Amino acid sequence: MSRHVEPLSVGRVIGEVVDNFIPSVKLSVTYNTNKQVSNGHELMPGLVAFKPRVDIGGEDMRAAYTLVMTDPDVPGPSDPYLREHLHWIVTDIPGTTDVSFGREIVGYEAPKPVIGIHRYVFVLFRQRSRHSVVPPPSRDHFNTRRFAQDNALGLPVAAVYFNAQRETACRRR
């Protein structure tokens, strides 16, 4: 197993959110200019309140990508019966750029975990053509696999996730 997908398997992103895939594009997600998302690392909800900078690698600027951000642990990780909750979708992102060059079809919603430790997953897909991705009808009960299938996106080309939990009064000090 590739060292790039192993943390995604251990964190159950592969299996619960997406099927096994081979990463082929570099994906870099950074909050507040200096907090880079690393698989399984914890970020405080206050730090992720505003949309991150997301840089897309790839070899071809003519390629178009779709970025999906989702929480598979809603309302809580021990009983995620509302799985998944959609936080963000940006489409038509040119390769070798960042998401600001794409088209936001579902606005960024900041993570606000209430119960337990939640995973927030960024999944990147390569589109077959531009302006081909349709937004889902709701943020609730989102399914990344079904969304990819409905929009002919195929398997992901990159993914990364972080953990977050509710900030309590004593943790904020």
C-alpha positions as CSV (number, residue, x, y, z in Angstrom):
1,M,0.0,0.0,0.0
2,S,1.3,3.4,-0.9
3,R,2.6,5.6,2.0
4,H,0.1,8.3,0.7
5,V,-3.0,6.2,1.2
6,E,-2.0,4.3,4.3
7,P,-3.0,7.1,6.7
8,L,-6.3,7.4,4.8
9,S,-7.0,3.6,5.4
10,V,-6.0,3.8,9.0
11,G,-8.3,6.8,9.5
12,R,-11.1,4.9,7.7
13,V,-11.4,7.6,5.0
14,I,-10.8,4.8,2.5
15,G,-13.7,2.5,3.1
16,E,-16.1,4.9,4.7
17,V,-15.8,7.9,2.4
18,V,-14.0,6.8,-0.8
19,D,-12.8,3.6,-2.4
20,N,-9.1,2.7,-2.5
21,F,-7.3,4.8,-5.1
22,I,-3.8,5.7,-6.2
23,P,-2.9,9.4,-5.6
24,S,-1.7,11.1,-8.7
25,V,-2.0,14.8,-8.0
26,K,-0.4,16.9,-5.2
27,L,-3.0,18.4,-2.8
28,S,-2.0,21.0,-0.2
29,V,-4.6,22.4,2.3
30,T,-3.5,25.3,4.5
31,Y,-5.5,27.2,7.1
32,N,-4.4,30.7,8.3
33,T,-1.4,30.8,6.0
34,N,0.7,28.4,8.2
35,K,-1.4,25.4,9.4
36,Q,-1.1,22.7,6.8
37,V,-3.6,19.8,7.0
38,S,-1.8,16.5,7.6
39,N,-3.7,13.2,7.7
40,G,-5.1,12.6,11.2
41,H,-3.7,15.7,12.9
42,E,-6.0,17.7,15.1
43,L,-7.0,21.3,14.3
44,M,-9.1,23.5,16.6
45,P,-12.5,24.6,15.2
46,G,-11.5,28.3,15.7
47,L,-8.5,27.8,13.4
48,V,-10.7,26.3,10.6
49,A,-13.5,28.9,10.7
50,F,-12.5,30.4,7.4
51,K,-11.9,28.6,4.1
52,P,-8.4,27.3,3.6
53,R,-6.0,27.9,0.8
54,V,-6.0,24.8,-1.4
55,D,-3.2,24.3,-3.9
56,I,-3.6,21.7,-6.7
57,G,-0.6,20.1,-8.3
58,G,-0.9,18.2,-11.6
59,E,0.9,18.5,-14.8
60,D,-1.7,20.1,-17.0
61,M,-3.2,23.5,-16.5
62,R,-6.0,22.5,-19.0
63,A,-7.2,19.8,-16.6
64,A,-10.1,20.6,-14.4
65,Y,-10.6,19.4,-10.8
66,T,-13.4,19.2,-8.2
67,L,-12.7,19.6,-4.5
68,V,-15.1,18.2,-2.0
69,M,-14.9,18.7,1.8
70,T,-17.1,16.5,4.0
71,D,-17.6,15.3,7.6
72,P,-18.4,11.6,7.7
73,D,-18.9,11.6,11.5
74,V,-22.2,13.5,11.9
75,P,-23.6,13.9,14.5
76,G,-21.0,11.9,16.4
77,P,-18.3,9.3,15.5
78,S,-19.9,6.5,17.6
79,D,-23.2,6.8,15.8
80,P,-22.8,8.7,12.5
81,Y,-26.4,8.2,11.3
82,L,-26.4,11.5,9.4
83,R,-23.2,10.6,7.4
84,E,-21.9,12.5,5.5
85,H,-22.3,16.3,6.0
86,L,-21.1,18.4,3.1
87,H,-18.9,21.4,3.9
88,W,-17.7,22.7,0.6
89,I,-17.5,22.0,-3.2
90,V,-15.3,23.9,-5.7
91,T,-15.3,22.8,-9.4
92,D,-13.5,23.7,-12.6
93,I,-10.2,24.2,-10.7
94,P,-7.4,24.4,-13.3
95,G,-4.4,22.1,-12.6
96,T,-1.3,23.7,-11.1
97,T,-3.4,26.5,-9.4
98,D,-5.4,27.0,-6.3
99,V,-9.2,26.8,-5.6
100,S,-9.6,30.5,-5.9
101,F,-9.4,29.9,-9.7
102,G,-12.3,27.4,-9.5
103,R,-16.1,27.8,-9.3
104,E,-17.6,27.4,-5.8
105,I,-20.9,25.6,-6.2
106,V,-21.4,24.9,-2.4
107,G,-20.0,27.6,-0.1
108,Y,-17.6,26.9,2.7
109,E,-19.2,25.9,6.0
110,A,-16.9,25.9,9.0
111,P,-16.5,22.7,11.0
112,K,-18.5,22.8,14.3
113,P,-18.2,19.4,15.9
114,V,-20.5,18.9,18.9
115,I,-19.9,15.3,20.0
116,G,-16.5,13.5,19.8
117,I,-13.7,13.8,17.4
118,H,-14.7,14.4,13.8
119,R,-12.8,13.8,10.6
120,Y,-12.9,16.5,7.9
121,V,-12.0,15.1,4.6
122,F,-10.8,16.9,1.4
123,V,-11.2,14.8,-1.7
124,L,-9.9,15.9,-5.1
125,F,-11.3,14.5,-8.4
126,R,-10.2,15.1,-11.9
127,Q,-13.2,16.2,-14.1
128,R,-13.8,14.8,-17.6
129,S,-14.8,18.2,-18.8
130,R,-15.4,21.7,-17.4
131,H,-18.9,22.9,-16.2
132,S,-20.0,19.3,-15.9
133,V,-20.4,19.0,-12.1
134,V,-23.9,19.6,-10.6
135,P,-24.3,20.6,-6.9
136,P,-26.2,18.2,-4.7
137,P,-29.7,19.0,-3.4
138,S,-28.6,19.2,0.2
139,R,-25.6,19.3,2.5
140,D,-27.1,16.6,4.7
141,H,-26.8,12.9,4.0
142,F,-24.2,13.7,1.3
143,N,-22.4,10.7,-0.1
144,T,-19.0,11.3,-1.8
145,R,-19.0,8.1,-3.8
146,R,-22.5,8.7,-5.1
147,F,-21.6,12.4,-6.0
148,A,-18.6,11.2,-7.9
149,Q,-20.6,8.6,-9.7
150,D,-23.5,11.0,-10.5
151,N,-21.0,13.5,-12.0
152,A,-18.7,10.9,-13.8
153,L,-15.7,11.9,-11.7
154,G,-14.3,8.4,-11.2
155,L,-11.9,7.7,-8.3
156,P,-10.2,10.5,-6.4
157,V,-6.7,11.7,-7.4
158,A,-5.9,13.0,-3.9
159,A,-7.3,13.2,-0.4
160,V,-6.3,14.5,3.0
161,Y,-8.1,14.8,6.3
162,F,-7.8,16.4,9.7
163,N,-9.5,15.8,13.0
164,A,-11.4,18.3,15.1
165,Q,-13.4,18.3,18.3
166,R,-15.5,20.9,20.2
167,E,-13.5,23.5,22.0
168,T,-14.4,23.5,25.7
169,A,-13.8,26.6,27.9
170,C,-10.8,25.1,29.6
171,R,-9.2,24.0,26.3
172,R,-9.4,27.6,24.9
173,R,-7.1,29.0,27.6
